[in-house]
Amino acid sequence: MEAWMLIAFDSTQQALRTEMLLEYSDIEIDLFPTPKEVTAGCALSILFPENELPTVVKIIQEENVEIKGIFIKNNLEQYENIEM
């Protein structure tokens, strides 16, 4: 089973902008309510497959997208922030 990662945002505008950028790049994503254990200023997060991480990070950096962080679920089913 493929692991999914989560991008959290401080604003809905950045979440929707990122959704558009990733869909344009043909990355499979899911707009998702931000889990309560992930502190963010926006109620929307984006889920994406872990194998797309290098492409997602490149797009975020090239397009100067403001994010709260990128998270992955650990073995305890808790979200951990990863360093970019």
C-alpha positions as CSV (number, residue, x, y, z in Angstrom):
1,M,0.0,0.0,0.0
2,E,1.3,3.4,-1.0
3,A,1.9,6.0,1.7
4,W,0.2,9.4,1.3
5,M,1.6,12.7,2.5
6,L,-0.2,15.8,3.5
7,I,0.5,19.5,2.8
8,A,-0.9,21.9,5.4
9,F,-1.4,25.6,4.7
10,D,-1.9,28.9,6.5
11,S,-4.5,30.1,4.0
12,T,-7.2,28.7,1.8
13,Q,-5.9,30.8,-1.1
14,Q,-2.5,28.9,-1.0
15,A,-4.3,25.6,-0.7
16,L,-6.4,26.2,-3.8
17,R,-3.4,27.6,-5.7
18,T,-1.4,24.5,-4.9
19,E,-4.3,22.2,-5.9
20,M,-4.3,23.9,-9.3
21,L,-0.5,23.7,-9.7
22,L,-0.4,20.0,-8.7
23,E,-3.3,19.0,-10.9
24,Y,-1.7,20.8,-13.8
25,S,1.4,18.7,-13.2
26,D,-0.8,15.5,-13.3
27,I,-0.1,14.6,-9.7
28,E,-2.9,12.6,-8.1
29,I,-4.1,14.6,-5.1
30,D,-7.1,14.8,-2.8
31,L,-8.3,18.0,-1.1
32,F,-8.8,16.9,2.5
33,P,-9.9,18.5,5.8
34,T,-6.8,19.4,7.9
35,P,-6.6,16.8,10.7
36,K,-7.0,18.3,14.2
37,E,-3.5,17.1,15.2
38,V,-1.9,19.2,12.4
39,T,-1.8,22.8,13.5
40,A,-2.6,25.0,10.5
41,G,-4.4,28.2,9.8
42,C,-6.4,26.7,7.0
43,A,-9.1,24.0,7.1
44,L,-7.9,22.5,3.8
45,S,-5.0,20.2,3.2
46,I,-3.8,18.3,0.2
47,L,-3.0,14.6,0.2
48,F,-0.6,13.2,-2.4
49,P,1.4,10.0,-2.9
50,E,4.7,9.8,-1.1
51,N,6.5,8.9,-4.4
52,E,5.6,12.4,-5.7
53,L,7.4,14.2,-2.9
54,P,10.4,15.4,-5.0
55,T,8.1,16.9,-7.7
56,V,5.8,18.4,-5.1
57,V,8.7,20.1,-3.2
58,K,10.1,21.4,-6.5
59,I,6.7,22.9,-7.5
60,I,6.3,24.5,-4.0
61,Q,9.7,26.0,-4.2
62,E,9.6,27.2,-7.8
63,E,6.1,28.8,-7.4
64,N,6.9,30.3,-3.9
65,V,3.9,28.6,-2.4
66,E,3.5,29.4,1.3
67,I,2.8,26.2,3.3
68,K,2.6,25.3,6.9
69,G,4.5,22.0,6.3
70,I,4.5,18.6,4.7
71,F,3.5,15.7,7.0
72,I,3.5,11.9,6.8
73,K,1.8,9.4,9.1
74,N,4.2,7.5,11.4
75,N,3.8,4.0,12.7
76,L,1.6,5.3,15.5
77,E,-0.8,6.9,13.0
78,Q,0.2,10.4,14.0
79,Y,1.3,13.1,11.6
80,E,5.0,14.0,11.6
81,N,6.3,17.2,9.9
82,I,9.1,16.4,7.5
83,E,11.9,18.8,6.8
84,M,12.1,20.1,3.3
